[in-house]
Amino acid sequence: MPSVSFQIADLPGTLLNQSLGNPILLDRHAAGFGWFVHLIPWDADKVASAVGRDWDATLVSAADGRMDLLGVVTHELG
């Protein structure tokens, strides 16, 4: 994994990211939603609550209505 790189791009439509090898492309504006970046990634319950197997941002958090950058990057690396 040390050779994985990321680039910011303007991806079409609702694409958050695209990976066809290296680099992994991340949409500049998170498909119009904007990116949310956790200040303390291991403390996710401060900004989200569990709904079944998914996490939804609490209405009063900075994550509300935004895409989770850490989640997208983790998915691509996974």
C-alpha positions as CSV (number, residue, x, y, z in Angstrom):
1,M,0.0,0.0,0.0
2,P,2.9,2.5,0.3
3,S,2.6,3.2,-3.5
4,V,-1.1,4.3,-3.3
5,S,-1.6,7.9,-4.2
6,F,-4.7,10.2,-4.4
7,Q,-5.6,13.1,-6.7
8,I,-8.3,15.6,-6.5
9,A,-10.5,15.8,-9.7
10,D,-13.8,17.0,-11.0
11,L,-15.6,13.7,-11.4
12,P,-18.9,13.6,-13.3
13,G,-22.4,13.4,-11.7
14,T,-22.6,11.7,-8.3
15,L,-19.2,10.0,-8.4
16,L,-17.3,10.5,-5.1
17,N,-14.3,8.7,-6.2
18,Q,-12.9,6.6,-9.0
19,S,-10.1,4.0,-8.9
20,L,-8.9,2.3,-12.0
21,G,-5.5,1.5,-10.5
22,N,-3.3,4.3,-9.2
23,P,-3.9,7.1,-8.4
24,I,-7.3,7.0,-6.7
25,L,-9.3,10.1,-7.8
26,L,-11.5,12.0,-5.2
27,D,-14.1,14.4,-6.4
28,R,-13.2,18.0,-5.5
29,H,-16.7,18.8,-4.0
30,A,-17.9,15.3,-3.0
31,A,-20.5,15.2,-5.7
32,G,-21.9,18.5,-4.5
33,F,-22.2,17.5,-0.8
34,G,-18.8,18.6,0.4
35,W,-16.4,16.5,2.4
36,F,-16.5,15.9,6.1
37,V,-13.1,15.2,7.7
38,H,-13.1,13.8,11.3
39,L,-10.9,15.8,13.6
40,I,-10.7,12.7,15.8
41,P,-11.5,9.6,13.6
42,W,-11.8,7.2,16.5
43,D,-14.4,9.4,18.2
44,A,-17.1,9.0,15.5
45,D,-20.0,8.8,17.9
46,K,-19.7,12.5,18.6
47,V,-20.8,13.3,15.0
48,A,-22.9,10.3,14.0
49,S,-25.3,7.7,15.5
50,A,-25.8,4.1,14.4
51,V,-28.9,3.3,12.4
52,G,-28.9,-0.4,11.8
53,R,-25.5,-1.2,10.2
54,D,-25.1,2.4,8.9
55,W,-24.0,5.6,10.5
56,D,-26.0,8.8,10.0
57,A,-24.7,12.2,11.0
58,T,-26.5,13.8,13.9
59,L,-28.4,17.0,12.8
60,V,-26.2,19.3,14.9
61,S,-22.9,18.0,13.7
62,A,-20.6,19.4,11.1
63,A,-21.0,16.0,9.2
64,D,-24.7,16.5,8.5
65,G,-25.3,16.5,4.8
66,R,-21.7,15.9,3.9
67,M,-19.7,12.8,2.7
68,D,-17.3,11.1,5.0
69,L,-13.8,11.4,3.5
70,L,-12.3,8.8,5.8
71,G,-15.0,6.3,5.0
72,V,-14.6,6.8,1.2
73,V,-10.8,6.5,1.4
74,T,-11.0,3.4,3.7
75,H,-13.5,1.8,1.3
76,E,-11.1,2.3,-1.6
77,L,-8.1,1.0,0.3
78,G,-10.1,-2.0,1.6
